[in-house]
Amino acid sequence: MLHPHFNCVSEMPPSIKWCIRWAVCLSFILAQIPRSRGSALNCHKMCICASNIVSCSKMNLTMVPPELPNYTAVLDVSFNEITGLRAQWTKHKLPNLHNLLLSHNGLSFISSEAFIFVKQLRYLDLSSNKLRQLDEFIFEPLIHLEVLLLYNNQISQIDRTAFSGLAGLQKLYLSQNQVSRFPLELVKDKNRLDKLSLLDLSSNRIKVLPIQDLQALPAWIKNGLYFHNNTLICDCELYSLMAHWYIRRLNSAVDFKDEHTCVNPSPDKRVLRLYDLNIHMNCSTFKETDQEAYLEQTLTLSCDTKQRNMTKTWMLPGNILVPPDGNQSDTNNEIKFFNKGNILEIKSIQPEDSGVYTCFAVSEYLNETLYVVIRVHNFTINGNGETLNTAYTTLVGCLASVVLVLIYLYLTPCRCFCCPDQGKKNQHEDSIHSSMLSATPTHEDMATKAELNRHVAFIDPKDLQGQNGKLNPNGEEDVDEEAMQGKGKRKKSVADSISSVFSDTPIVV
């Protein structure tokens, strides 16, 4: 049934009637079709539209086109003259927009509410603009953002909370700016970005790195941590850090080896190649050290790979495999080795557990093998000092024993009954050894002799006659001149006494 309007033109010529009918029908049909809120965008004049991609690059735009189709997934407005991104740059939500390109625009201002209508963004390019600072929580609505490009700006100030909320961020490019502080909060502490695997801070103005904190980072973060072409101050700690990374073949150390430079702290301020500091500053050559352990200690070995989420298998000394999430018993059938993915736990370690432990890591894109050398000391972690104390005590005891023996042998005083005549004392003081070692009877009274202790000595059979002297080669006794004159008993020399003691035949006196 036709529209009632056609009754008004029933008497017109047939050709005119036909045109009017078609015009009315077409307008009626168009009126029934709902208009899209983004229909104002003219893809033939302002932009190029290809399916869900809207490209408005190099169109001399001073602002983002306000009416964009809801289905827009990729919006490219690079190489224009857009100097500010305000809160209402889009008048409605764009739930499907995941790529936004705003590079080469001279952009110097971004509103804190600029991204509230585009929360599904995964890729944001703000590179090659004139941004000078990043304010607090500026990117907080972008919880799904994975890649953020901010390189080639003029950024010198970054608020510590500027990247808060970016739980899914994986790659952050901040190179070619004026950043002077290493943003450690991005990779450490409670505000760190858990999924961040690439942080590019190259070609900035950073002078000092938090070396101790960087050493403690896992390898998958260090592998994507770029800071070449900065104004770092040369020192041996920096050299050791980068030498270790280079030995591990981390991308950040290997890919830009020749661009890792530092400034010599000497007055000439020369720029030196970082890997040549062992020559210019006499830094020690870096070597991987063995991991030490002590008896009965629980040891944890880390398989610190360059990628996350790799399947890891450990091999013990003796080529014994410990599968992922598996256990391995020792010779006593007690479970001792626990493979917990990234780590291998060893219970109650013993000296026989020393050796090379190998971690085989496998993923879809990378295979990696790591070696850990373990050396187990044969004492507990608190036993080293006790061992040293015992050794010291033993040494002191030995020295004391030697001193006492020497005192006994050489410093024993002469007994009083050996020297009855005090006036004759000087005649018997030729040698202390003579009084101690001589066992030959004197010419004193036998009663006094009986009181003496018994001594054992060895004499020659020729001396069994009791003579206190030695025979000359002619068989005659050597007699002291004083004894011949009756001035007293013959004085015996040290050599004679020792000779009598070490004679061949034992006698008891």
Order of alpha helices (4+ residues) and beta strands (2+ residues): alpha-beta-beta-beta-beta-beta-beta-beta-beta-beta-beta-beta-beta-alpha-alpha-beta-alpha-alpha-beta-beta-alpha-beta-beta-beta-beta-beta-beta-beta-beta-beta-alpha-alpha-alpha-beta-alpha-alpha-beta
